[in-house]
Amino acid sequence: MTSPRPTLGPAPPPAAPRAEPEPLHPPALSSSDQADALYAEGMAYYQRRRWRQALAAFSRLQAVQPGRQGVSALIDELHWFIQLEEMAPEESPREPLPRPVSARQRWLPWMITLFVLAAATVVVVAVAGERLWPGQNANLGLVELYNDGQSQLAIGNYDGAIAAFERILEISPADIGAQAGLNQAQLLRDLAQSYRTAQAAITAEEWPAARTALEYIAAKYPGYEDVDQLLSFVLRRQELESLYSEATAAYNSNDWAAAIARFEALRDRDAAFRADAIQEFLFVSYLEEGEALITQQGAAINAIRQAIQHFNAALTIHPENQRAVRGRQLASLFEGGVRAAQRQDWGAALENLQPVHEAQPDYAGGAVSCLLYDAYVALAEQETAQGEYRLALKHAQAALALEPACRDRAPAAQIEQAVLLALATPTPTSTATAT
């Protein structure tokens, strides 16, 4: 005997549609107010399990205020809830009779729903703490404190933000959002203090202190303000100051060649760095090194040429300086005399070397006297051989009179004696013979 088929009662009236929260888009809001409005809108959708609308609100919030604590976690959870919702079996409300299902299938949607609600509750409490529980008088105060802390952070009043978040934690010690805000405010205050320290050190040109402060900021918070640019500037200035110290040390120890090399390297690297001081250091170094090369290396052609280059460089800095003008003039004449002596053009050698000797008898460490002696003796020998005794006597006696004495004077003395003897001996004349 079959059991009577159950009859269906009248269908219950359709449930009234769930009221949707109105989107919170007040006109002319500041960035902070807009972020708070989006947060409230998202939480309203969240509490009603309208995952897609909540996701849209929190996504806009993240675009407006990327660093807001807890938003990324909420967005991740919402994506997960949407995936769970899509995995749930679809209902068929238009079928007149429900399909028979097992007890497990009947309970599965409820289990998923309960799981989602439990997870949502955990996330909301973890992110916002006690501020979201309705009906408690303390929540409004916590929300106000939290918003005040965020506002103080936004305007850079880190002490005010710290005070607000610490007050929240006194009331609700487990509030993760307040703890995160406190940590952020303390970090930003620390960074701001270090930044001011770095700026003061830069103004005072205390580069090691500036570098220490900036490297600390860069390690704690990459991209903070213009720290990267300032650190590059400070490192460059440290390098320049180090080179400058090395150059001035060489200058003070009269190591003119090293001073020139370092000051020129500084000028090439940054023409604006201590430009006036470096120019004056270089001017003196050029003069001193040019004169030292002539004095120490005598008649060495390469040294003479290098000395002339230094005098020219000094004149590019101070074109009217008489010491530099005279140094270049004497070095140029001396070079001409040396080259003439090397090719045994003794007349040209005398023409170039005599003015140098008259201006500075010990020029080139006395080398000018030696070269003049050689030139006088060589000319006297030539003139004696040619019977030009008076010219030979003049040059031999000039060689003997040179001061400071350079070489053995015996050759000049021998020429002088021979010429005097020749001049004292009458020239024989031929006599006519009578036939």
Backbone torsions as a table, in degrees:
resi	resn	phi	psi	omega
1	MET	NA	129.2	-176.9
2	THR	-86.2	142.8	177.7
3	SER	-72.5	146.1	-179.4
4	PRO	-62.5	141.3	-179.7
5	ARG	-70.2	128.4	-178.6
6	PRO	-64.9	141.4	178.2
7	THR	-92.7	150.3	-179.0
8	LEU	-96.3	128.8	175.9
9	GLY	-75.4	174.4	178.2
10	PRO	-60.9	141.5	-178.9
11	ALA	-65.3	139.2	178.6
12	PRO	-66.8	149.8	179.2
13	PRO	-61.4	147.0	179.8
14	PRO	-61.6	142.9	-179.5
15	ALA	-68.4	142.7	178.1
16	ALA	-63.5	140.5	-179.7
17	PRO	-61.3	141.1	-179.4
18	ARG	-66.8	132.0	-179.1
19	ALA	-68.8	131.9	179.0
20	GLU	-91.2	140.3	176.4
21	PRO	-67.2	139.3	178.9
22	GLU	-71.0	135.6	177.4
23	PRO	-59.8	139.3	-179.1
24	LEU	-94.5	97.8	178.2
25	HIS	-131.1	65.6	179.7
26	PRO	-65.5	144.5	-178.5
27	PRO	-72.5	152.2	170.6
28	ALA	56.0	44.6	177.8
29	LEU	-88.7	149.9	171.5
30	SER	-72.3	169.5	-179.1
31	SER	-59.7	-42.3	-179.7
32	SER	-67.1	-42.9	179.7
33	ASP	-65.1	-40.4	179.0
34	GLN	-62.2	-40.1	179.2
35	ALA	-64.1	-42.9	178.8
36	ASP	-63.7	-38.3	179.7
37	ALA	-65.6	-42.7	178.3
38	LEU	-64.2	-37.1	178.7
39	TYR	-63.5	-45.1	179.5
40	ALA	-63.7	-40.8	178.8
41	GLU	-62.6	-46.5	-179.6
42	GLY	-62.0	-41.7	-179.5
43	MET	-67.4	-33.9	177.5
44	ALA	-63.0	-45.3	176.1
45	TYR	-64.4	-40.2	-178.1
46	TYR	-58.8	-47.2	-177.7
47	GLN	-65.3	-23.0	178.8
48	ARG	-98.3	8.2	177.3
49	ARG	62.6	31.8	174.6
50	ARG	-96.4	79.9	-168.1
51	TRP	-62.6	-42.6	-175.8
52	ARG	-68.1	-40.8	177.9
53	GLN	-67.0	-39.1	177.2
54	ALA	-63.6	-40.9	178.8
55	LEU	-61.2	-41.3	179.6
56	ALA	-63.2	-43.1	-178.9
57	ALA	-65.6	-45.8	-178.6
58	PHE	-69.7	-30.1	176.4
59	SER	-65.9	-41.6	176.5
60	ARG	-65.3	-38.3	177.7
61	LEU	-60.9	-42.2	179.9
62	GLN	-64.8	-33.6	177.7
63	ALA	-69.9	-37.2	-179.0
64	VAL	-76.1	-40.2	-175.8
65	GLN	-135.0	79.7	-171.5
66	PRO	-59.0	-30.8	-174.5
67	GLY	-91.8	10.9	-176.8
68	ARG	-65.8	131.6	-174.6
69	GLN	-65.8	131.9	171.2
70	GLY	88.4	-11.5	-175.7
71	VAL	-68.3	-42.3	-180.0
72	SER	-60.0	-40.6	179.1
73	ALA	-64.4	-40.7	177.7
74	LEU	-62.2	-43.7	-179.5
75	ILE	-62.4	-42.5	177.8
76	ASP	-61.0	-43.4	179.5
77	GLU	-64.0	-39.1	-179.7
78	LEU	-64.2	-40.9	175.5
79	HIS	-58.7	-40.2	-178.8
80	TRP	-67.4	-43.2	178.7
81	PHE	-61.4	-40.0	179.5
82	ILE	-63.9	-40.9	178.1
83	GLN	-63.6	-41.9	177.6
84	LEU	-62.9	-40.0	179.4
85	GLU	-63.3	-40.2	-179.8
86	GLU	-70.0	-25.9	179.6
87	MET	-78.8	-18.5	-178.4
88	ALA	-67.1	146.6	-179.0
89	PRO	-65.0	137.6	-179.6
90	GLU	-75.9	139.9	177.5
91	GLU	-86.2	155.7	177.6
92	SER	-120.8	83.2	-173.2
93	PRO	-68.2	-17.8	-175.7
94	ARG	-86.0	-10.4	178.7
95	GLU	-71.9	131.9	-176.8
96	PRO	-66.4	-32.3	-177.4
97	LEU	-125.5	134.9	177.4
98	PRO	-70.3	146.6	176.5
99	ARG	-76.9	141.0	178.3
100	PRO	-64.7	132.8	-179.4
101	VAL	-127.5	160.2	178.5
102	SER	-77.5	165.8	179.2
103	ALA	-62.1	-36.4	-179.6
104	ARG	-65.1	-40.8	-179.8
105	GLN	-68.8	-35.2	179.4
106	ARG	-65.0	-35.2	-176.2
107	TRP	-86.5	-16.2	-175.0
108	LEU	-58.9	-49.2	179.6
109	PRO	-59.5	-39.1	-179.7
110	TRP	-66.4	-37.4	179.1
111	MET	-65.4	-41.7	178.8
112	ILE	-62.7	-43.5	-179.0
113	THR	-62.2	-45.2	179.5
114	LEU	-63.0	-39.5	179.1
115	PHE	-63.1	-43.8	-179.7
116	VAL	-62.9	-44.8	-179.6
117	LEU	-63.1	-40.0	179.3
118	ALA	-64.3	-43.8	179.2
119	ALA	-64.0	-41.2	179.7
120	ALA	-61.8	-41.7	-179.7
121	THR	-62.2	-42.5	179.2
122	VAL	-61.0	-45.0	-178.0
123	VAL	-63.9	-46.2	-177.5
124	VAL	-62.6	-44.7	-179.0
125	VAL	-66.5	-39.4	-179.2
126	ALA	-64.6	-37.2	-176.1
127	VAL	-82.0	-45.3	-171.7
128	ALA	-109.4	-5.9	177.2
129	GLY	64.5	-141.0	-174.9
130	GLU	-82.7	-1.9	-174.6
131	ARG	-67.9	-19.5	-173.1
132	LEU	-99.3	-2.3	179.3
133	TRP	-73.9	122.3	-179.8
134	PRO	-74.2	154.3	171.1
135	GLY	85.6	1.3	179.5
136	GLN	-107.6	133.2	-177.1
137	ASN	-65.2	-30.4	-176.3
138	ALA	-68.9	-25.3	-175.0
139	ASN	-62.2	-41.1	-179.1
140	LEU	-61.1	-39.2	177.6
141	GLY	-66.4	-39.5	178.5
142	LEU	-66.2	-42.3	178.4
143	VAL	-61.3	-42.4	179.8
144	GLU	-64.0	-41.8	177.8
145	LEU	-63.9	-41.8	-179.1
146	TYR	-64.1	-45.3	179.0
147	ASN	-63.6	-37.1	177.7
148	ASP	-64.5	-42.1	177.6
149	GLY	-61.0	-43.4	178.7
150	GLN	-64.9	-39.7	179.6
151	SER	-64.6	-42.2	178.7
152	GLN	-64.6	-36.9	174.9
153	LEU	-60.8	-43.4	-175.5
154	ALA	-63.4	-34.3	-177.8
155	ILE	-94.5	2.0	176.3
156	GLY	84.7	12.3	175.5
157	ASN	-89.1	81.3	-172.0
158	TYR	-71.2	-32.8	177.0
159	ASP	-63.6	-41.4	177.3
160	GLY	-64.1	-40.7	178.4
161	ALA	-64.3	-42.6	179.6
162	ILE	-61.5	-42.6	179.6
163	ALA	-61.5	-41.5	-179.2
164	ALA	-65.4	-46.8	-177.9
165	PHE	-68.7	-36.4	177.3
166	GLU	-64.8	-35.7	177.5
167	ARG	-64.5	-40.6	177.0
168	ILE	-60.8	-43.9	-177.0
169	LEU	-69.6	-25.7	173.7
170	GLU	-65.5	-36.7	-179.6
171	ILE	-81.9	-42.2	-175.9
172	SER	-131.4	83.1	-173.6
173	PRO	-58.6	-24.4	-176.8
174	ALA	-92.1	9.2	-176.4
175	ASP	-70.8	106.2	-176.8
176	ILE	-66.0	-41.4	-178.8
177	GLY	-62.1	-42.3	179.0
178	ALA	-66.9	-39.3	178.3
179	GLN	-63.4	-41.1	178.2
180	ALA	-64.8	-41.7	177.5
181	GLY	-62.8	-40.4	178.2
182	LEU	-63.1	-45.3	178.8
183	ASN	-60.0	-43.4	-179.5
184	GLN	-64.7	-43.4	-179.7
185	ALA	-63.8	-42.0	178.8
186	GLN	-64.6	-40.8	178.1
187	LEU	-63.3	-47.0	-177.7
188	LEU	-66.0	-35.6	175.8
189	ARG	-64.5	-42.9	177.7
190	ASP	-61.2	-43.9	180.0
191	LEU	-65.6	-40.7	179.8
192	ALA	-63.3	-40.5	177.9
193	GLN	-64.6	-42.6	178.5
194	SER	-65.5	-36.0	179.1
195	TYR	-65.2	-42.5	177.4
196	ARG	-64.6	-38.4	176.9
197	THR	-61.3	-43.2	179.5
198	ALA	-63.6	-43.3	-179.8
199	GLN	-63.5	-41.4	178.2
200	ALA	-64.0	-40.2	178.9
201	ALA	-66.0	-37.8	177.8
202	ILE	-64.4	-43.8	179.0
203	THR	-59.9	-39.5	179.8
204	ALA	-84.3	1.3	-178.1
205	GLU	57.7	35.5	174.4
206	GLU	-96.3	81.6	-168.5
207	TRP	-66.7	-40.0	177.9
208	PRO	-60.1	-42.2	179.3
209	ALA	-65.7	-40.9	178.6
210	ALA	-63.2	-42.5	-179.7
211	ARG	-63.2	-43.2	180.0
212	THR	-59.8	-45.8	-178.7
213	ALA	-65.6	-42.9	-177.5
214	LEU	-69.8	-39.2	178.1
215	GLU	-66.3	-33.7	175.9
216	TYR	-63.2	-45.6	179.7
217	ILE	-63.5	-45.8	-177.5
218	ALA	-61.3	-35.0	179.0
219	ALA	-73.0	-36.4	-178.3
220	LYS	-78.1	-38.4	-171.0
221	TYR	-146.6	81.4	179.6
222	PRO	-56.6	134.6	178.5
223	GLY	87.4	7.1	-178.6
224	TYR	-67.7	124.7	178.4
225	GLU	45.8	-132.6	179.4
226	ASP	-109.0	35.2	-175.0
227	VAL	-61.8	-39.4	-178.5
228	ASP	-61.3	-44.9	179.5
229	GLN	-66.3	-42.5	179.4
230	LEU	-64.2	-39.0	180.0
231	LEU	-65.6	-41.0	176.5
232	SER	-60.8	-42.4	178.8
233	PHE	-62.3	-45.5	-177.7
234	VAL	-65.7	-42.6	178.6
235	LEU	-61.7	-39.8	178.7
236	ARG	-66.0	-42.2	178.8
237	ARG	-65.9	-37.6	176.3
238	GLN	-60.2	-43.6	179.3
239	GLU	-62.9	-44.1	179.9
240	LEU	-65.1	-41.7	179.7
241	GLU	-65.0	-35.6	177.8
242	SER	-64.5	-45.5	176.8
243	LEU	-62.5	-38.8	-179.8
244	TYR	-63.8	-41.6	178.2
245	SER	-63.4	-41.9	178.1
246	GLU	-63.4	-41.2	-178.5
247	ALA	-66.0	-45.0	-179.6
248	THR	-67.8	-32.5	176.4
249	ALA	-64.3	-42.4	177.0
250	ALA	-63.9	-39.9	179.0
251	TYR	-62.5	-46.6	-177.3
252	ASN	-68.0	-22.7	177.5
253	SER	-95.5	11.7	178.7
254	ASN	61.5	25.1	173.8
255	ASP	-89.9	80.9	-169.0
256	TRP	-66.3	-38.2	-179.6
257	ALA	-62.8	-45.1	179.0
258	ALA	-66.0	-39.6	178.8
259	ALA	-61.8	-43.5	178.9
260	ILE	-61.1	-46.9	-178.1
261	ALA	-59.7	-43.4	-176.4
262	ARG	-75.1	-41.1	178.7
263	PHE	-66.9	-37.7	176.9
264	GLU	-66.0	-38.7	177.4
265	ALA	-63.1	-40.3	176.8
266	LEU	-62.4	-45.5	-178.8
267	ARG	-63.8	-39.2	179.1
268	ASP	-68.5	-34.1	-177.3
269	ARG	-75.7	-39.1	-179.7
270	ASP	-153.2	99.0	-175.1
271	ALA	-63.9	-23.5	-177.5
272	ALA	-86.7	-13.3	-175.2
273	PHE	-74.1	115.6	178.4
274	ARG	43.9	45.0	-169.9
275	ALA	-58.6	-47.6	-176.3
276	ASP	-64.6	-45.2	-179.3
277	ALA	-63.4	-42.9	-178.8
278	ILE	-64.8	-38.1	177.7
279	GLN	-59.7	-44.3	-178.7
280	GLU	-69.4	-39.9	175.7
281	PHE	-59.9	-43.4	-179.5
282	LEU	-65.9	-40.3	-179.0
283	PHE	-58.1	-50.8	-179.9
284	VAL	-64.5	-40.9	-178.8
285	SER	-64.2	-39.7	178.0
286	TYR	-61.1	-46.9	-179.5
287	LEU	-62.7	-48.3	-176.8
288	GLU	-64.2	-42.8	-179.0
289	GLU	-68.8	-38.1	177.7
290	GLY	-61.5	-46.4	179.8
291	GLU	-67.8	-36.7	179.8
292	ALA	-65.9	-39.4	179.2
293	LEU	-61.4	-43.1	179.6
294	ILE	-65.3	-43.5	-176.2
295	THR	-68.7	-42.6	-172.2
296	GLN	-83.9	-29.8	-173.5
297	GLN	-112.9	4.7	170.7
298	GLY	56.1	-122.2	-172.5
299	ALA	-91.2	17.0	178.1
300	ALA	-70.4	118.9	-173.6
301	ILE	-59.3	-44.5	-178.1
302	ASN	-61.1	-40.0	178.6
303	ALA	-66.2	-39.5	178.8
304	ILE	-63.2	-43.9	179.7
305	ARG	-62.7	-41.4	179.2
306	GLN	-65.1	-38.2	178.0
307	ALA	-63.0	-41.8	178.1
308	ILE	-61.4	-39.6	177.6
309	GLN	-62.2	-39.4	178.5
310	HIS	-66.1	-41.0	178.1
311	PHE	-64.0	-39.1	176.9
312	ASN	-62.7	-41.7	179.1
313	ALA	-63.6	-39.7	178.0
314	ALA	-63.2	-38.2	-179.2
315	LEU	-70.7	-23.1	174.5
316	THR	-69.5	-22.9	178.2
317	ILE	-88.0	-47.6	178.3
318	HIS	-130.3	88.7	-172.7
319	PRO	-62.5	-25.4	-175.3
320	GLU	-98.1	4.5	-177.1
321	ASN	-68.0	121.2	-173.4
322	GLN	-71.1	-31.6	177.8
323	ARG	-63.7	-42.4	179.1
324	ALA	-69.3	-39.6	179.2
325	VAL	-61.9	-48.3	-178.9
326	ARG	-65.4	-39.6	179.4
327	GLY	-61.2	-44.5	179.2
328	ARG	-67.1	-39.3	-178.4
329	GLN	-63.7	-49.0	-179.0
330	LEU	-65.0	-40.4	-180.0
331	ALA	-64.9	-38.1	179.4
332	SER	-66.9	-42.9	177.0
333	LEU	-64.0	-42.7	-178.9
334	PHE	-63.1	-41.4	177.3
335	GLU	-60.4	-42.5	178.3
336	GLY	-61.8	-40.3	179.2
337	GLY	-66.3	-40.9	179.7
338	VAL	-63.8	-45.7	-179.4
339	ARG	-64.5	-38.1	178.1
340	ALA	-65.7	-40.7	179.1
341	ALA	-64.9	-36.6	180.0
342	GLN	-64.4	-30.5	178.0
343	ARG	-99.3	10.2	176.4
344	GLN	59.7	35.1	172.4
345	ASP	-94.7	81.5	-168.1
346	TRP	-69.4	-29.1	176.5
347	GLY	-65.5	-46.4	177.2
348	ALA	-65.4	-34.2	178.3
349	ALA	-62.4	-45.6	177.9
350	LEU	-61.6	-41.5	-177.4
351	GLU	-60.3	-36.7	-179.1
352	ASN	-87.0	-36.1	-172.0
353	LEU	-84.0	-31.5	-177.9
354	GLN	-59.7	-45.0	178.4
355	PRO	-62.5	-33.6	179.4
356	VAL	-67.5	-43.4	-179.0
357	HIS	-66.0	-38.8	178.8
358	GLU	-65.1	-37.3	-179.7
359	ALA	-75.8	-35.9	-175.3
360	GLN	-154.6	91.3	-173.8
361	PRO	-57.2	-31.5	-179.2
362	ASP	-97.0	22.7	-177.0
363	TYR	-57.2	142.8	-179.7
364	ALA	58.5	39.3	178.1
365	GLY	67.2	27.0	-178.8
366	GLY	90.0	-0.5	-178.0
367	ALA	-64.4	-28.7	-179.8
368	VAL	-64.9	-36.0	178.1
369	SER	-66.5	-41.1	-179.9
370	CYS	-63.2	-44.3	-179.3
371	LEU	-66.5	-39.0	177.5
372	LEU	-64.2	-42.0	178.0
373	TYR	-57.9	-47.2	179.6
374	ASP	-59.9	-40.6	-178.5
375	ALA	-67.1	-45.0	179.5
376	TYR	-60.4	-47.6	-178.1
377	VAL	-63.5	-44.0	-179.8
378	ALA	-62.1	-41.5	179.0
379	LEU	-67.4	-41.3	-179.7
380	ALA	-62.5	-39.3	178.3
381	GLU	-64.3	-44.9	179.8
382	GLN	-61.9	-44.5	-176.1
383	GLU	-69.1	-35.6	176.9
384	THR	-63.5	-43.2	179.7
385	ALA	-63.9	-29.4	-178.7
386	GLN	-90.2	0.4	178.9
387	GLY	79.0	13.1	178.4
388	GLU	-91.8	73.5	-169.5
389	TYR	-67.2	-37.5	-177.1
390	ARG	-67.3	-41.5	175.6
391	LEU	-66.0	-39.4	179.2
392	ALA	-63.2	-42.1	179.0
393	LEU	-63.0	-41.2	179.9
394	LYS	-60.1	-45.8	-177.2
395	HIS	-73.2	-34.9	178.0
396	ALA	-65.9	-43.5	179.2
397	GLN	-67.7	-34.0	176.3
398	ALA	-64.4	-36.8	178.3
399	ALA	-65.8	-40.2	-179.6
400	LEU	-70.0	-24.3	-176.5
401	ALA	-89.5	-5.2	-176.5
402	LEU	-63.0	133.2	173.5
403	GLU	-130.9	136.3	-1.6
404	PRO	-74.0	149.0	179.3
405	ALA	-63.7	142.2	-176.4
406	CYS	-116.6	-60.1	-173.6
407	ARG	-109.5	179.3	174.9
408	ASP	-62.6	127.1	-175.2
409	ARG	-85.7	-0.1	-176.5
410	ALA	-57.8	-44.3	179.9
411	PRO	-58.8	-42.6	179.9
412	ALA	-66.7	-39.7	179.9
413	ALA	-65.3	-40.0	179.0
414	GLN	-63.6	-40.9	178.6
415	ILE	-64.6	-42.5	-179.8
416	GLU	-59.4	-47.0	-178.9
417	GLN	-63.1	-42.4	-179.6
418	ALA	-64.3	-41.0	-179.1
419	VAL	-68.0	-43.8	179.5
420	LEU	-61.2	-40.5	178.5
421	LEU	-63.5	-40.7	-179.9
422	ALA	-66.0	-38.1	-179.6
423	LEU	-71.4	-29.4	-178.5
424	ALA	-79.5	-23.6	-178.7
425	THR	-84.2	121.5	-179.9
426	PRO	-66.5	148.3	179.7
427	THR	-76.6	124.6	-179.5
428	PRO	-64.8	141.9	179.1
429	THR	-118.7	146.8	180.0
430	SER	-82.0	142.5	179.2
431	THR	-111.6	147.1	-178.2
432	ALA	-77.1	141.2	-179.6
433	THR	-105.5	127.9	-179.1
434	ALA	-75.4	142.4	178.1
435	THR	-110.5	NA	NA
